[in-house]
Amino acid sequence: MNPIYADMPTSVFEEISILARKTGAINLGQGFPDHAGPLDVRQAAAEAVLNGSNQYPPMMGTDRLRGAVADHCRRFHGLAFEAGDVLVTSGATEALSAALLALIAPGDEVLLIQPMYDAYLPLVRRAGGTAKLVAMGPPAWRLPVDAIAAAIGPRTRLVVLNNPLNPIARVFDEGEIAALAALCVRHDLIAVCDEVWEHVLFDGRRHLPLIAAEGMRERAVKIGSAGKIFSLTGWKVGFVVAVPALLGPIARAHQFLTFTTPPNLQEAVAYGLDKDEAYFREMRLAYQRSRDRLAGRLAAAGYAVLPSEGTYFLCVDLAASGIPLGDRAFCLRAIEEAGVAAIPISAFYGENAPTSVIRLCFAKSDAVLDEAATRLAAFAEKVRN
Ligand SMILES: Cc1ncc(COP(=O)(O)O)c(C=O)c1O
């Protein structure tokens, strides 16, 4: 048995979700919207199930979706990639798995920036890499460029960047992206860029893909997910964009992970990526309104809400809210006593975790957000006394 998996404890996400189901708590822990998603995109999928092919599509993805991803990169980010530079995967998770398996040689050092999406560390280890962890901290959560530079050694081959960043809802700015790009170029590093949240940005922010920075085209791998672009998280349609020298080995790994992704969902995602600017703008505005609704109500109850620049999440600093509980203790008690599930940010660290910040998902209806905020307000009163 592989000890990476055999010795792995149940994740806090699983623990919280099981508890939330058992207690009937409002689940602001897991990140998924509670609306049905765009009707026309779902109709395109239904139509493709009924009247399109339901047999194995090409290993690299359907021509239509590969073309649509390339067009989308050009339209939104000015990136000059062709359909041939695109690989379709079964979600961003499979894209990350294939990229890390293909690009890490046993013994390579890989830089991971904490807080980090939970899949990164086990995937790096499974690929034979040695993870070098650097950390960001609240409340500013700036990219730790000096710590990254200090962690780079002769065996460092790769860095994983999640931008916009789940869980702390940061969208990295031009200075941070340029500084990381300069380090990658100077030290000949590959960057695996998890950009699943590229469209879920607020307050007029722009997403700056690392692959667009100077010197990065040949050394970056851009990963996206239709699940986040279309609020359809169960669809698990992802994509990788990279130059042939990087995409080739990733495609070989994908070939023996899932080989293909359902053709009807690929059709529907291709349809969706061609939607006009208004869809993307309104989607962002709707989530921004939900963010403001939950943030406003929590702030009124004395919670110190940290800025949320993108994603479906906002964070709350418990210590700054006068709540005398660690993040894990707060989350476990809030499920039982307030009937609201949240996630402790320490779960996104492999070491040196801050323990006073929790993450809440606001991609929910107004009524659900209002009820959750009311319950959390009462719970804050109770634990402060
Ligand atoms: C940062 C990040 N990467 C990857 C994923 C997984 O994407 P997918 O569902 O397409 O596998 C998520 C989902 O929440 C995420 O937040």
Ligand as a Chemical Component Dictionary entry (heavy atoms), coordinates in Angstrom:
data_LIG
# 
_chem_comp.id                   LIG 
_chem_comp.type                 NON-POLYMER 
_chem_comp.pdbx_formal_charge   0 
_chem_comp.three_letter_code    LIG 
# 
loop_
_chem_comp_atom.comp_id 
_chem_comp_atom.atom_id 
_chem_comp_atom.alt_atom_id 
_chem_comp_atom.type_symbol 
_chem_comp_atom.charge 
_chem_comp_atom.model_Cartn_x 
_chem_comp_atom.model_Cartn_y 
_chem_comp_atom.model_Cartn_z 
_chem_comp_atom.pdbx_ordinal 
LIG C1 C1 C 0 -8.022  26.149 -6.572  1  
LIG C2 C2 C 0 -8.819  25.023 -7.119  2  
LIG N1 N1 N 0 -8.251  24.159 -7.972  3  
LIG C3 C3 C 0 -8.934  23.128 -8.487  4  
LIG C4 C4 C 0 -10.256 22.905 -8.166  5  
LIG C5 C5 C 0 -10.972 21.710 -8.728  6  
LIG O1 O1 O 0 -11.549 21.977 -9.955  7  
LIG P1 P1 P 0 -12.396 20.844 -10.709 8  
LIG O2 O2 O 0 -13.686 20.683 -9.997  9  
LIG O3 O3 O 0 -12.533 21.348 -12.107 10 
LIG O4 O4 O 0 -11.576 19.585 -10.650 11 
LIG C6 C6 C 0 -10.892 23.785 -7.266  12 
LIG C7 C7 C 0 -12.278 23.545 -6.840  13 
LIG O5 O5 O 0 -12.754 24.105 -5.888  14 
LIG C8 C8 C 0 -10.152 24.868 -6.741  15 
LIG O6 O6 O 0 -10.716 25.740 -5.889  16 
# 
loop_
_chem_comp_bond.comp_id 
_chem_comp_bond.atom_id_1 
_chem_comp_bond.atom_id_2 
_chem_comp_bond.value_order 
_chem_comp_bond.pdbx_ordinal 
LIG C1 C2 SING 1  
LIG C2 N1 SING 2  
LIG C2 C8 DOUB 3  
LIG N1 C3 DOUB 4  
LIG C3 C4 SING 5  
LIG C4 C5 SING 6  
LIG C4 C6 DOUB 7  
LIG C5 O1 SING 8  
LIG O1 P1 SING 9  
LIG P1 O2 DOUB 10 
LIG P1 O3 SING 11 
LIG P1 O4 SING 12 
LIG C6 C7 SING 13 
LIG C6 C8 SING 14 
LIG C7 O5 DOUB 15 
LIG C8 O6 SING 16 
# 
